[in-house]
Amino acid sequence: MRELGLPPLVEPLKSGGLADAVYENADRSPALPQFSRREDPASPEWTPVTAAAFRQEVLDVAKGLVAEGIRFGDRVALMSRTRYEWTLFSFAVWSIGAQLVPVYPTSSSEQVHWILYDSKAAAIVVEHEDHVMTVGAVCDGLPLRRIWQLNAGCVRELTEQGRGVPDALVLGRRASVRPQLAAAITYTSGTTGRPKGCVITHSNLAIDCDTLLAGWSSLLAEPGEQPSVLAFLPLSHIYGLMMQVACVRGGVRLGHQPDITADALLPSLRTFRPTFIYAVPYVFEKIYKRARRSAEEAGRLQLFDRAVEAAVRYAEAVERRGLGTGAGPTPSLRVQHALYERSVYEGMRAVLGGRARYAMCAGSPLDRNLGLLFAGIGITIYDGYGLTESSGGVTAQPLGRVKFGTVGRPLPGCSIRIAWDGEILVRGDQVFAGYLDDRTGTEAVLRDGWLHTGDVGSLDDEGYLTITGRKNDIIKTSGGKSVAPAVLEERLRANPLVSRCLVVGDNRPFISALITLDPEALDHWKRLHRKQGLDIRALTADEELREEIQRAVLAANTAVSRAESIRAFRILPAEFSASEGLLTPSLKLRRAAIVKAYAREINELYAARPAK
């Protein structure tokens, strides 16, 4: 059993909670631009919000929540895209000792009902009318007392409601918050597909954020420059939530971009010009693919490909030097690399705003070659690893010693152990308090002080962690979305024609499915549709049959969010069998064996329908 732990870099939170940073920043540096925001998401103009102004807004909303009956310890759900008000409400909730319950804005009604029921949320903040309808359809029998809508002016409404509440009442509530109290109930999919509420304390989030700020703050900006970050990933995900808290605690100017599509995100990056990027692999993949496509359209594809090759070789040489295994780029490689600076590399950096030289990546492991490419063009990506149950970060690349293809070494104050079966175990102050009202589930993952992550990996001789798979069946797309396949597979099998279904999508841009058909049901369908003369191979491409399966897929997708839904599928010409090693003796799917056996079909699915 392999184990590695590093001494802590910072002290755990000794008193107070996460909201304290808002008030302390305003006292210490009231004129500091804490945020930049836009009233119109399409506008190139970003308006600064000072630390003092943000404190006042947080206080005003907090007083409104008190006036509306939100008590100390109540849970307030928040269902919205990434926007300024998400951050505003989260710190207002924490200011009065209430707990945040993030809800993905694309969640299905079934998921919303479960989260509100399980968390016993007293109120929910939603973004728009569609969210109101989603919540309204499932709120019968729930303890939900209030629904507020951002697009209907609820910030102004709550501010007015709270005018009669004395400031001292909010400050008294904030003074009662303790580090070990829950700050957020963050839901994540379990192996059964039903989301579990992870109890994340104020101390959990603070230790992760403070460790990263203490050890890696030099990456955030050039000396003397205020660091700035554009948040575009969902703040309802632990990764986004952690980065939001880190920015406020570290005095980093934060902007928000609600739409992550390339057409919306790239202009925002150009106008905001962040000094540091945090993203998931999918974002970096999209940037590379778009750059290559643009080069091809301009008739410069050969030049681009040569520049990419030079960037990768240059970064590999720099990596070897940093790790003490090489001398660095040769003079000829330096010259070759410099030739492509103006013609290729500068333009690729400009896509991200032109100022960032470092980035953080998490959600799923970053491909080694993609990491080398970006390092070669002048943006070094510090890949890391974490999960909801660890409040975000577990590992990060050490400063100046990035080893691409790994997720770095344990964060200071965190220990990692590789169990006999390869499972990654984690111990540290960032490990969550447990699953909400689920003692059995908590005891299954927290044993003897160690968090059993369900991920499988290895530590090399220098302590770098490589993720090699998952012990359970949870799928992680390249966009960092965790997807439990059981829900989709069960819903699809409810269709009479479907015999088996395997949902795939690990490190892919979206979810797909391999589907096998029940022979008897298929014979019946063929008779009804007068297609008895067609064999199974011909039927896999039959439009009527595909429409039938497509309807089954759409029905299954109603149980999950859009990001988790099946976007492509392949009907296979034969069932999975135990004799071929694709089923266990008890007829359970051997997932890895099926993925290997049908690797060509899976690759064709994604080649035929690239991510948009």
C-alpha positions as CSV (number, residue, x, y, z in Angstrom):
1,M,0.0,0.0,0.0
2,R,1.6,3.2,-1.2
3,E,1.1,6.5,0.8
4,L,2.3,10.1,0.5
5,G,1.5,13.1,2.6
6,L,2.9,16.6,2.7
7,P,3.1,18.9,5.7
8,P,0.4,21.7,5.8
9,L,1.1,25.1,4.3
10,V,-1.6,27.0,6.2
11,E,-3.6,26.7,9.4
12,P,-7.2,25.4,9.3
13,L,-9.9,28.0,9.9
14,K,-9.9,28.6,13.6
15,S,-13.1,30.8,13.9
16,G,-15.8,32.3,11.8
17,G,-17.0,31.3,8.4
18,L,-16.6,32.0,4.7
19,A,-18.6,35.2,4.7
20,D,-16.0,36.9,7.0
21,A,-13.7,37.4,4.0
22,V,-16.2,39.8,2.4
23,Y,-16.4,42.1,5.4
24,E,-12.6,41.9,6.2
25,N,-11.7,42.8,2.5
26,A,-14.0,45.8,2.7
27,D,-12.4,47.0,6.0
28,R,-8.9,46.4,4.8
29,S,-9.1,47.6,1.1
30,P,-12.6,49.2,0.5
31,A,-11.6,50.5,-3.0
32,L,-10.2,47.2,-4.2
33,P,-12.0,46.1,-7.4
34,Q,-13.3,42.8,-6.1
35,F,-15.5,42.1,-9.2
36,S,-16.2,43.2,-12.7
37,R,-19.7,42.7,-14.0
38,R,-21.9,43.4,-17.0
39,E,-25.6,44.2,-17.0
40,D,-25.7,43.0,-20.6
41,P,-23.8,39.7,-21.2
42,A,-23.1,40.8,-24.8
43,S,-21.5,44.1,-23.8
44,P,-17.7,44.5,-24.0
45,E,-17.9,46.9,-21.0
46,W,-17.1,45.5,-17.5
47,T,-18.0,47.7,-14.6
48,P,-15.9,47.3,-11.4
49,V,-17.5,46.5,-8.1
50,T,-15.4,47.4,-5.1
51,A,-14.9,45.4,-2.0
52,A,-16.9,48.0,0.0
53,A,-19.8,48.0,-2.6
54,F,-19.9,44.2,-2.6
55,R,-20.0,44.0,1.2
56,Q,-23.0,46.4,1.2
57,E,-24.9,44.4,-1.4
58,V,-24.2,41.2,0.5
59,L,-25.4,42.8,3.7
60,D,-28.6,44.2,2.0
61,V,-29.5,40.8,0.6
62,A,-28.7,39.0,3.9
63,K,-31.1,41.4,5.7
64,G,-33.7,40.7,3.1
65,L,-33.4,36.9,3.7
66,V,-33.8,37.5,7.4
67,A,-36.9,39.6,6.8
68,E,-38.3,36.8,4.7
69,G,-37.9,34.3,7.5
70,I,-34.6,32.5,6.7
71,R,-33.2,31.2,10.0
72,F,-29.8,30.3,11.2
73,G,-29.1,26.8,9.8
74,D,-31.8,26.9,7.1
75,R,-30.9,25.7,3.7
76,V,-31.3,27.9,0.6
77,A,-31.1,26.3,-2.8
78,L,-29.6,28.2,-5.7
79,M,-30.4,27.2,-9.3
80,S,-28.8,29.5,-11.8
81,R,-26.1,29.8,-14.4
82,T,-22.8,31.4,-13.5
83,R,-23.5,35.1,-12.8
84,Y,-22.7,37.8,-10.4
85,E,-25.8,37.2,-8.3
86,W,-24.8,33.6,-7.7
87,T,-21.8,34.8,-5.8
88,L,-23.8,37.6,-4.1
89,F,-26.4,35.2,-2.8
90,S,-24.0,32.6,-1.6
91,F,-22.1,35.0,0.6
92,A,-25.4,36.5,1.8
93,V,-26.6,33.1,2.8
94,W,-23.4,32.4,4.7
95,S,-23.6,35.8,6.3
96,I,-26.7,34.8,8.3
97,G,-25.5,31.3,9.1
98,A,-27.7,29.5,6.5
99,Q,-26.5,26.7,4.2
100,L,-26.2,26.8,0.5
101,V,-27.7,24.0,-1.7
102,P,-26.3,24.4,-5.3
103,V,-28.6,23.0,-8.0
104,Y,-27.4,22.6,-11.6
105,P,-29.4,25.0,-13.8
106,T,-30.0,22.2,-16.3
107,S,-31.3,19.7,-13.7
108,S,-34.4,17.7,-14.6
109,S,-37.6,18.1,-12.5
110,E,-36.9,14.7,-11.0
111,Q,-33.4,15.8,-9.8
112,V,-34.7,19.1,-8.5
113,H,-37.4,17.4,-6.6
114,W,-35.0,15.0,-5.0
115,I,-32.5,17.7,-4.0
116,L,-35.1,19.9,-2.5
117,Y,-36.7,17.0,-0.7
118,D,-33.5,15.5,0.6
119,S,-32.0,18.8,1.7
120,K,-35.3,20.1,3.2
121,A,-34.5,23.5,1.6
122,A,-36.5,26.3,3.0
123,A,-36.2,28.5,-0.1
124,I,-34.8,28.5,-3.6
125,V,-33.3,31.2,-5.8
126,V,-33.8,30.5,-9.5
127,E,-32.7,32.4,-12.6
128,H,-35.7,32.6,-14.9
129,E,-39.3,31.6,-15.5
130,D,-38.5,28.1,-16.8
131,H,-36.8,27.4,-13.5
132,V,-39.8,28.7,-11.7
133,M,-42.0,26.3,-13.6
134,T,-39.6,23.4,-13.0
135,V,-39.7,24.0,-9.2
136,G,-43.4,24.7,-9.2
137,A,-44.1,21.4,-10.8
138,V,-42.4,19.4,-8.0
139,C,-42.8,21.5,-4.9
140,D,-46.0,19.9,-3.5
141,G,-45.3,18.2,-0.2
142,L,-41.9,19.9,0.2
143,P,-41.0,22.3,3.1
144,L,-40.1,25.0,0.5
145,R,-41.4,28.3,1.7
146,R,-40.2,30.8,-0.9
147,I,-39.1,31.0,-4.5
148,W,-37.1,34.0,-5.7
149,Q,-36.3,34.7,-9.4
150,L,-33.2,36.6,-10.4
151,N,-34.6,37.8,-13.7
152,A,-37.7,39.2,-12.0
153,G,-35.6,41.5,-9.8
154,C,-35.4,39.5,-6.5
155,V,-32.2,41.2,-5.5
156,R,-34.0,44.6,-5.5
157,E,-37.0,43.0,-3.8
158,L,-35.0,41.5,-1.0
159,T,-33.0,44.7,-0.5
160,E,-36.3,46.6,0.0
161,Q,-37.7,43.9,2.3
162,G,-34.6,44.1,4.5
163,R,-34.5,47.8,5.0
164,G,-36.1,47.5,8.5
165,V,-33.7,44.8,9.6
166,P,-30.8,46.2,11.7
167,D,-27.2,45.5,10.4
168,A,-26.4,44.2,13.9
169,L,-28.8,41.3,13.4
170,V,-26.9,40.0,10.4
171,L,-23.5,40.7,12.0
172,G,-24.7,38.7,15.1
173,R,-25.7,35.8,13.0
174,R,-22.3,35.8,11.2
175,A,-20.5,35.9,14.5
176,S,-22.2,32.7,15.5
177,V,-20.9,30.8,12.5
178,R,-18.2,28.2,13.4
179,P,-15.7,26.6,11.0
180,Q,-17.2,23.1,11.5
181,L,-20.7,24.1,10.5
182,A,-22.0,23.2,7.1
183,A,-21.5,25.9,4.4
184,A,-23.0,23.9,1.5
185,I,-24.8,20.7,0.8
186,T,-23.4,19.9,-2.7
187,Y,-25.0,17.0,-4.5
188,T,-23.1,14.5,-6.5
189,S,-24.2,11.3,-8.3
190,G,-23.7,8.0,-6.5
191,T,-23.2,4.6,-8.1
192,T,-27.0,4.1,-8.1
193,G,-27.6,7.3,-9.9
194,R,-29.4,9.1,-7.0
195,P,-27.6,12.2,-6.0
196,K,-26.1,12.3,-2.5
197,G,-25.8,15.5,-0.5
198,C,-22.2,16.1,0.5
199,V,-21.9,18.2,3.7
200,I,-19.1,20.7,3.0
201,T,-18.1,22.8,6.0
202,H,-16.7,26.3,6.1
203,S,-13.4,24.9,7.2
204,N,-13.4,22.3,4.3
205,L,-13.6,25.0,1.7
206,A,-11.3,27.5,3.4
207,I,-8.4,25.0,3.8
208,D,-8.4,24.1,0.2
209,C,-8.6,27.7,-1.0
210,D,-6.1,29.1,1.5
211,T,-3.6,26.3,0.6
212,L,-3.8,27.0,-3.1
213,L,-3.5,30.8,-2.5
214,A,-0.5,30.3,-0.2
215,G,1.4,28.0,-2.5
216,W,0.4,28.9,-6.0
217,S,-0.5,32.7,-5.9
218,S,2.5,33.6,-8.0
219,L,0.8,32.0,-11.0
220,L,-2.2,34.3,-10.8
221,A,-0.7,37.5,-12.2
222,E,2.5,39.3,-12.9
223,P,4.1,41.0,-9.9
224,G,2.3,44.3,-9.0
225,E,-0.8,43.4,-11.1
226,Q,-4.1,42.5,-9.5
227,P,-5.0,38.9,-10.5
228,S,-8.3,38.4,-12.3
229,V,-10.3,35.3,-13.1
230,L,-13.3,34.9,-15.4
231,A,-15.7,32.3,-14.0
232,F,-17.6,30.4,-16.7
233,L,-17.8,26.9,-15.3
234,P,-20.9,26.1,-13.2
235,L,-20.6,27.5,-9.7
236,S,-22.9,24.7,-8.6
237,H,-20.0,22.3,-9.2
238,I,-17.5,22.0,-6.3
239,Y,-14.7,23.1,-8.6
240,G,-16.5,26.4,-9.5
241,L,-17.6,26.9,-5.9
242,M,-14.0,26.5,-4.6
243,M,-12.6,28.9,-7.2
244,Q,-15.3,31.5,-6.3
245,V,-14.4,31.3,-2.6
246,A,-10.6,31.4,-3.4
247,C,-11.1,34.6,-5.4
248,V,-12.9,36.4,-2.7
249,R,-10.5,35.2,0.0
250,G,-7.5,36.1,-2.1
251,G,-8.6,39.5,-3.4
252,V,-8.7,38.2,-7.0
253,R,-11.0,40.3,-9.3
254,L,-13.8,38.0,-10.4
255,G,-16.0,38.2,-13.5
256,H,-18.9,35.9,-14.5
257,Q,-19.8,34.5,-17.9
258,P,-23.1,32.5,-17.9
259,D,-22.8,31.0,-21.5
260,I,-20.0,28.6,-22.1
261,T,-20.6,28.2,-25.8
262,A,-17.5,29.3,-27.8
263,D,-19.4,32.1,-29.5
264,A,-20.2,33.7,-26.1
265,L,-17.2,32.7,-24.1
266,L,-14.4,33.7,-26.4
267,P,-15.5,37.4,-26.8
268,S,-15.8,37.6,-23.0
269,L,-12.3,36.3,-22.5
270,R,-11.0,38.8,-25.0
271,T,-12.7,41.8,-23.3
272,F,-12.2,40.7,-19.6
273,R,-8.6,39.6,-20.3
274,P,-8.1,37.4,-17.2
275,T,-4.6,36.9,-15.8
276,F,-5.4,33.3,-14.9
277,I,-7.6,30.6,-16.4
278,Y,-9.4,27.8,-14.7
279,A,-11.2,25.3,-16.8
280,V,-11.8,21.7,-17.7
281,P,-10.1,19.7,-20.5
282,Y,-13.0,20.1,-22.8
283,V,-12.4,23.9,-23.0
284,F,-8.8,23.5,-23.9
285,E,-9.7,20.9,-26.5
286,K,-12.2,23.2,-28.1
287,I,-9.7,26.1,-28.3
288,Y,-7.1,23.9,-30.0
289,K,-9.6,22.4,-32.4
290,R,-11.0,25.8,-33.3
291,A,-7.5,27.2,-33.9
292,R,-6.6,24.3,-36.1
293,R,-9.9,24.6,-38.1
294,S,-9.2,28.4,-38.6
295,A,-5.7,27.6,-39.8
296,E,-7.1,25.1,-42.3
297,E,-9.7,27.6,-43.6
298,A,-6.9,30.1,-44.1
299,G,-4.7,27.7,-46.0
300,R,-2.1,27.6,-43.2
301,L,-2.7,24.1,-41.9
302,Q,0.8,22.9,-42.6
303,L,2.3,25.9,-40.8
304,F,0.0,25.3,-37.9
305,D,0.8,21.6,-37.5
306,R,4.6,22.4,-37.7
307,A,4.1,25.0,-35.0
308,V,2.2,22.5,-32.8
309,E,4.9,19.9,-33.2
310,A,7.6,22.5,-32.2
311,A,5.5,23.6,-29.2
312,V,5.2,20.1,-27.9
313,R,8.9,19.3,-28.3
314,Y,9.8,22.6,-26.7
315,A,7.5,22.0,-23.7
316,E,8.9,18.4,-23.3
317,A,12.4,19.8,-23.1
318,V,11.3,22.4,-20.5
319,E,9.5,19.7,-18.5
320,R,12.6,17.5,-18.4
321,R,14.7,20.5,-17.2
322,G,12.1,21.3,-14.5
323,L,12.1,17.7,-13.3
324,G,15.9,17.5,-13.3
325,T,16.2,15.0,-16.1
326,G,17.4,17.2,-19.0
327,A,19.1,20.4,-20.0
328,G,16.1,22.1,-21.6
329,P,15.5,23.2,-25.2
330,T,18.4,23.1,-27.6
331,P,19.5,26.3,-29.3
332,S,18.0,25.1,-32.6
333,L,14.7,24.2,-31.0
334,R,14.6,27.7,-29.3
335,V,15.0,29.3,-32.7
336,Q,12.4,27.2,-34.3
337,H,10.0,27.8,-31.4
338,A,10.6,31.6,-31.7
339,L,9.7,31.6,-35.4
340,Y,6.2,30.5,-34.6
341,E,5.6,33.0,-31.8
342,R,4.1,35.8,-33.9
343,S,2.5,33.6,-36.5
344,V,0.7,31.0,-34.3
345,Y,1.3,31.1,-30.5
346,E,0.5,34.7,-29.9
347,G,-2.9,34.3,-31.7
348,M,-3.8,31.2,-29.6
349,R,-3.0,33.1,-26.4
350,A,-5.1,36.0,-27.6
351,V,-8.2,33.7,-27.7
352,L,-7.9,33.5,-23.8
353,G,-7.5,37.3,-23.5
354,G,-3.7,37.5,-24.1
355,R,-2.6,38.1,-20.5
356,A,-2.8,34.6,-18.9
357,R,0.4,32.6,-18.7
358,Y,-0.9,29.9,-16.4
359,A,-4.1,27.9,-16.0
360,M,-5.6,25.3,-13.7
361,C,-7.4,22.3,-15.1
362,A,-9.6,19.8,-13.2
363,G,-12.7,17.7,-13.6
364,S,-11.0,14.9,-15.5
365,P,-7.4,14.3,-16.4
366,L,-5.9,16.5,-19.0
367,D,-4.3,14.7,-22.0
368,R,-0.5,14.9,-21.8
369,N,-0.1,16.1,-25.4
370,L,-2.7,18.8,-25.0
371,G,-0.9,20.0,-21.8
372,L,2.4,20.1,-23.6
373,L,0.9,22.0,-26.5
374,F,-0.4,24.8,-24.3
375,A,2.8,24.9,-22.3
376,G,4.6,25.2,-25.6
377,I,2.5,28.2,-26.8
378,G,3.1,30.0,-23.4
379,I,0.2,28.9,-21.2
380,T,1.3,26.3,-18.6
381,I,-1.7,24.3,-17.4
382,Y,-1.5,23.0,-13.8
383,D,-3.6,19.9,-13.9
384,G,-5.1,18.7,-10.6
385,Y,-7.4,16.2,-9.0
386,G,-10.3,16.4,-6.6
387,L,-13.9,15.5,-6.0
388,T,-17.0,16.8,-4.3
389,E,-16.3,14.8,-1.2
390,S,-12.9,16.4,-0.9
391,S,-14.3,19.9,-1.2
392,G,-12.4,20.3,-4.5
393,G,-8.7,20.0,-4.5
394,V,-6.6,16.9,-3.5
395,T,-3.6,17.3,-5.8
396,A,-1.9,19.9,-7.9
397,Q,1.3,20.3,-10.0
398,P,4.2,21.7,-8.0
399,L,5.4,25.1,-8.9
400,G,7.9,24.8,-11.8
401,R,7.8,21.0,-11.8
402,V,4.8,20.2,-13.9
403,K,4.7,16.5,-15.1
404,F,2.1,16.4,-17.9
405,G,-0.1,13.3,-18.0
406,T,-0.3,13.3,-14.2
407,V,-2.5,15.3,-11.8
408,G,0.4,16.4,-9.7
409,R,1.3,15.7,-6.1
410,P,-0.9,15.9,-2.9
411,L,-1.7,19.4,-1.7
412,P,0.1,20.4,1.5
413,G,-1.8,19.0,4.5
414,C,-3.3,16.2,2.4
415,S,-2.3,12.6,2.4
416,I,-2.9,10.1,-0.4
417,R,-2.8,6.3,-0.1
418,I,-3.1,3.8,-2.9
419,A,-5.0,0.8,-1.6
420,W,-4.1,-2.8,-2.6
421,D,-6.8,-2.7,-5.4
422,G,-5.5,0.6,-6.7
423,E,-8.2,2.8,-5.2
424,I,-7.1,6.3,-4.2
425,L,-7.7,7.1,-0.6
426,V,-7.5,10.7,0.7
427,R,-7.1,12.1,4.2
428,G,-7.0,15.8,5.2
429,D,-8.9,18.8,6.5
430,Q,-10.6,19.2,3.2
431,V,-12.4,15.9,3.4
432,F,-16.2,16.4,3.8
433,A,-18.2,15.8,6.9
434,G,-20.3,13.1,5.3
435,Y,-23.4,12.5,3.2
436,L,-26.5,14.3,4.4
437,D,-28.7,12.1,6.6
438,D,-27.0,9.0,5.2
439,R,-24.9,7.2,7.8
440,T,-24.6,4.1,5.7
441,G,-23.4,5.9,2.7
442,T,-20.9,8.0,4.8
443,E,-19.5,4.9,6.5
444,A,-19.0,3.3,3.1
445,V,-16.6,6.0,2.0
446,L,-15.2,7.4,5.2
447,R,-13.3,4.6,7.0
448,D,-10.6,5.0,9.6
449,G,-10.2,8.7,8.6
450,W,-9.7,7.9,4.9
451,L,-12.0,8.9,2.1
452,H,-12.4,6.1,-0.3
453,T,-12.7,8.0,-3.6
454,G,-13.7,5.1,-5.9
455,D,-11.0,6.3,-8.4
456,V,-8.1,4.2,-9.3
457,G,-4.6,5.4,-9.8
458,S,-0.9,5.2,-9.0
459,L,1.8,7.2,-7.4
460,D,5.2,7.4,-9.1
461,D,8.6,7.6,-7.3
462,E,8.3,11.4,-7.1
463,G,4.8,11.3,-5.7
464,Y,2.9,12.3,-8.8
465,L,-0.5,10.8,-9.1
466,T,-1.8,9.3,-12.3
467,I,-5.5,8.5,-12.6
468,T,-6.0,5.2,-14.4
469,G,-9.8,4.7,-14.0
470,R,-12.6,4.4,-11.6
471,K,-13.5,1.7,-9.3
472,N,-17.2,2.4,-9.7
473,D,-19.1,3.1,-12.9
474,I,-19.4,6.9,-12.7
475,I,-18.6,8.5,-16.0
476,K,-16.7,11.8,-16.2
477,T,-16.9,13.7,-19.5
478,S,-14.1,15.8,-20.8
479,G,-16.2,18.8,-19.7
480,G,-15.9,17.6,-16.1
481,K,-19.5,16.5,-15.7
482,S,-20.0,13.4,-13.5
483,V,-22.7,11.1,-14.9
484,A,-24.2,8.0,-13.3
485,P,-25.0,5.6,-16.2
486,A,-27.4,3.4,-14.2
487,V,-30.4,5.8,-14.4
488,L,-30.2,6.1,-18.2
489,E,-29.5,2.4,-18.7
490,E,-32.5,1.4,-16.6
491,R,-34.8,3.8,-18.4
492,L,-33.7,2.5,-21.8
493,R,-34.1,-1.1,-20.8
494,A,-37.7,-0.3,-20.0
495,N,-38.4,-0.1,-23.8
496,P,-39.4,-3.6,-25.0
497,L,-37.0,-3.5,-27.9
498,V,-34.0,-2.8,-25.8
499,S,-32.1,-5.8,-24.3
500,R,-28.9,-4.1,-22.9
501,C,-27.5,-0.7,-22.9
502,L,-24.0,0.6,-22.0
503,V,-23.7,4.3,-21.5
504,V,-20.2,5.6,-22.4
505,G,-18.5,9.0,-22.3
506,D,-15.4,8.9,-20.1
507,N,-13.1,11.8,-21.2
508,R,-15.4,12.4,-24.1
509,P,-17.3,15.6,-24.9
510,F,-20.8,14.1,-24.4
511,I,-22.6,10.9,-23.4
512,S,-23.4,8.1,-25.9
513,A,-24.8,4.7,-25.7
514,L,-24.3,1.2,-27.1
515,I,-27.6,-0.6,-27.4
516,T,-28.5,-4.2,-28.1
517,L,-32.0,-5.4,-29.0
518,D,-34.1,-8.2,-27.6
519,P,-34.4,-10.9,-30.4
520,E,-38.0,-11.7,-29.7
521,A,-39.2,-8.2,-29.4
522,L,-37.4,-7.4,-32.6
523,D,-39.1,-10.2,-34.4
524,H,-42.4,-8.8,-33.3
525,W,-41.5,-5.3,-34.4
526,K,-40.4,-6.6,-37.8
527,R,-43.7,-8.3,-38.4
528,L,-45.7,-5.2,-37.4
529,H,-43.6,-3.1,-39.8
530,R,-43.4,-5.8,-42.6
531,K,-39.7,-6.0,-42.5
532,Q,-39.3,-9.7,-42.0
533,G,-36.8,-9.9,-44.8
534,L,-34.2,-7.7,-43.1
535,D,-31.6,-9.2,-40.9
536,I,-30.2,-7.5,-37.7
537,R,-27.3,-5.9,-39.5
538,A,-29.6,-4.2,-42.0
539,L,-32.0,-3.2,-39.3
540,T,-29.3,-1.3,-37.3
541,A,-29.4,1.3,-40.0
542,D,-33.2,1.2,-40.6
543,E,-34.7,4.7,-40.1
544,E,-37.9,3.5,-38.5
545,L,-36.1,1.4,-36.0
546,R,-33.7,4.2,-35.2
547,E,-36.6,6.5,-34.7
548,E,-38.1,4.0,-32.2
549,I,-34.9,3.8,-30.3
550,Q,-34.5,7.6,-30.5
551,R,-37.8,8.0,-28.7
552,A,-36.6,5.6,-26.0
553,V,-33.5,7.7,-25.6
554,L,-35.4,10.9,-25.4
555,A,-37.6,9.4,-22.7
556,A,-34.6,8.2,-20.7
557,N,-33.0,11.7,-21.0
558,T,-36.0,13.3,-19.2
559,A,-34.5,11.7,-16.0
560,V,-31.3,13.6,-16.2
561,S,-29.9,17.1,-17.0
562,R,-29.0,18.1,-20.5
563,A,-25.3,17.7,-19.8
564,E,-25.9,14.1,-18.8
565,S,-28.2,13.2,-21.6
566,I,-27.4,10.7,-24.4
567,R,-26.6,12.6,-27.6
568,A,-25.6,9.7,-29.9
569,F,-26.2,5.9,-29.9
570,R,-25.2,2.8,-31.9
571,I,-27.5,-0.2,-32.3
572,L,-25.2,-3.3,-32.1
573,P,-25.9,-6.3,-34.3
574,A,-25.5,-8.8,-31.5
575,E,-26.2,-9.1,-27.8
576,F,-23.5,-9.0,-25.1
577,S,-22.8,-12.5,-23.9
578,A,-21.0,-14.2,-21.0
579,S,-19.2,-16.5,-23.4
580,E,-17.4,-13.5,-24.9
581,G,-16.5,-12.1,-21.5
582,L,-18.9,-9.2,-21.9
583,L,-21.2,-10.3,-19.0
584,T,-20.4,-11.7,-15.6
585,P,-21.8,-15.1,-14.6
586,S,-24.7,-13.1,-12.9
587,L,-25.2,-11.3,-16.2
588,K,-23.9,-7.9,-15.1
589,L,-22.2,-5.8,-17.7
590,R,-18.4,-6.0,-17.8
591,R,-18.0,-2.4,-18.7
592,A,-14.3,-2.3,-19.5
593,A,-14.5,-5.4,-21.6
594,I,-17.4,-4.0,-23.6
595,V,-15.6,-0.7,-24.2
596,K,-12.5,-2.5,-25.4
597,A,-14.5,-4.9,-27.6
598,Y,-16.4,-2.0,-29.2
599,A,-13.7,0.6,-29.3
600,R,-14.1,1.1,-33.0
601,E,-17.8,1.7,-32.8
602,I,-17.4,4.1,-29.9
603,N,-14.8,6.1,-31.8
604,E,-17.1,6.2,-34.8
605,L,-19.9,7.6,-32.7
606,Y,-17.8,10.6,-31.7
607,A,-16.3,11.1,-35.1
608,A,-19.7,11.2,-36.7
609,R,-21.1,13.7,-34.2
610,P,-18.3,16.1,-32.9
611,A,-19.1,18.3,-30.0
612,K,-20.7,21.6,-30.7
